Amino acid sequence: MENSTTALLDVEFAPQVSGSGSCSRTAAEISCSCESHGNPSPSMEWRVSGLRVTNSTDRVIREEQLGNTGLRSSLTMRHSQGDTPTLLCLSTNTLGSSSLPLHVPSAEQHTVGFGILKIK
């Protein structure tokens, strides 16, 4: 006669930020997103040019839980036309932290592909 037992394991691990984080730019806004998984569930913070970002009228942070161990965060912020800040997504839990620097397209990259159409 065989005996079997089912066990439920709760494995804890430090957060890992996904390498799929990205930023996009319009004429007036920069939008970035970042995803992290960890157990216990991580918290996320954004840093712009080294300074921690908090929600305000110019900088909006949204978070979405992804199951029991994941978190997706997005940052939308207004910016000056020539301004290209450095952005960092930082994820932490009680076991550690992980971060991902994000590339913000420059104003020149944003306008690439636009030209003048001449009609004769």
Secondary structure as a PSIPRED ss2 file (coil, helix, strand):
# PSIPRED VFORMAT (PSIPRED V4.0)

   1 M C   1.000  0.000  0.000
   2 E C   1.000  0.000  0.000
   3 N C   1.000  0.000  0.000
   4 S C   1.000  0.000  0.000
   5 T C   1.000  0.000  0.000
   6 T C   1.000  0.000  0.000
   7 A C   1.000  0.000  0.000
   8 L C   1.000  0.000  0.000
   9 L C   1.000  0.000  0.000
  10 D C   1.000  0.000  0.000
  11 V C   1.000  0.000  0.000
  12 E C   1.000  0.000  0.000
  13 F E   0.000  0.000  1.000
  14 A E   0.000  0.000  1.000
  15 P E   0.000  0.000  1.000
  16 Q E   0.000  0.000  1.000
  17 V E   0.000  0.000  1.000
  18 S C   1.000  0.000  0.000
  19 G C   1.000  0.000  0.000
  20 S C   1.000  0.000  0.000
  21 G C   1.000  0.000  0.000
  22 S E   0.000  0.000  1.000
  23 C E   0.000  0.000  1.000
  24 S E   0.000  0.000  1.000
  25 R E   0.000  0.000  1.000
  26 T C   1.000  0.000  0.000
  27 A C   1.000  0.000  0.000
  28 A C   1.000  0.000  0.000
  29 E E   0.000  0.000  1.000
  30 I E   0.000  0.000  1.000
  31 S E   0.000  0.000  1.000
  32 C E   0.000  0.000  1.000
  33 S E   0.000  0.000  1.000
  34 C E   0.000  0.000  1.000
  35 E E   0.000  0.000  1.000
  36 S E   0.000  0.000  1.000
  37 H E   0.000  0.000  1.000
  38 G E   0.000  0.000  1.000
  39 N E   0.000  0.000  1.000
  40 P C   1.000  0.000  0.000
  41 S C   1.000  0.000  0.000
  42 P C   1.000  0.000  0.000
  43 S E   0.000  0.000  1.000
  44 M E   0.000  0.000  1.000
  45 E E   0.000  0.000  1.000
  46 W E   0.000  0.000  1.000
  47 R E   0.000  0.000  1.000
  48 V E   0.000  0.000  1.000
  49 S C   1.000  0.000  0.000
  50 G C   1.000  0.000  0.000
  51 L E   0.000  0.000  1.000
  52 R E   0.000  0.000  1.000
  53 V C   1.000  0.000  0.000
  54 T C   1.000  0.000  0.000
  55 N C   1.000  0.000  0.000
  56 S C   1.000  0.000  0.000
  57 T C   1.000  0.000  0.000
  58 D C   1.000  0.000  0.000
  59 R E   0.000  0.000  1.000
  60 V E   0.000  0.000  1.000
  61 I E   0.000  0.000  1.000
  62 R E   0.000  0.000  1.000
  63 E E   0.000  0.000  1.000
  64 E E   0.000  0.000  1.000
  65 Q E   0.000  0.000  1.000
  66 L E   0.000  0.000  1.000
  67 G C   1.000  0.000  0.000
  68 N C   1.000  0.000  0.000
  69 T C   1.000  0.000  0.000
  70 G E   0.000  0.000  1.000
  71 L E   0.000  0.000  1.000
  72 R E   0.000  0.000  1.000
  73 S E   0.000  0.000  1.000
  74 S E   0.000  0.000  1.000
  75 L E   0.000  0.000  1.000
  76 T E   0.000  0.000  1.000
  77 M E   0.000  0.000  1.000
  78 R E   0.000  0.000  1.000
  79 H C   1.000  0.000  0.000
  80 S C   1.000  0.000  0.000
  81 Q C   1.000  0.000  0.000
  82 G C   1.000  0.000  0.000
  83 D C   1.000  0.000  0.000
  84 T C   1.000  0.000  0.000
  85 P C   1.000  0.000  0.000
  86 T C   1.000  0.000  0.000
  87 L E   0.000  0.000  1.000
  88 L E   0.000  0.000  1.000
  89 C E   0.000  0.000  1.000
  90 L E   0.000  0.000  1.000
  91 S E   0.000  0.000  1.000
  92 T E   0.000  0.000  1.000
  93 N E   0.000  0.000  1.000
  94 T C   1.000  0.000  0.000
  95 L C   1.000  0.000  0.000
  96 G E   0.000  0.000  1.000
  97 S E   0.000  0.000  1.000
  98 S E   0.000  0.000  1.000
  99 S E   0.000  0.000  1.000
 100 L E   0.000  0.000  1.000
 101 P E   0.000  0.000  1.000
 102 L E   0.000  0.000  1.000
 103 H C   1.000  0.000  0.000
 104 V C   1.000  0.000  0.000
 105 P C   1.000  0.000  0.000
 106 S C   1.000  0.000  0.000
 107 A H   0.000  1.000  0.000
 108 E H   0.000  1.000  0.000
 109 Q H   0.000  1.000  0.000
 110 H H   0.000  1.000  0.000
 111 T H   0.000  1.000  0.000
 112 V C   1.000  0.000  0.000
 113 G C   1.000  0.000  0.000
 114 F C   1.000  0.000  0.000
 115 G C   1.000  0.000  0.000
 116 I C   1.000  0.000  0.000
 117 L C   1.000  0.000  0.000
 118 K C   1.000  0.000  0.000
 119 I C   1.000  0.000  0.000
 120 K C   1.000  0.000  0.000
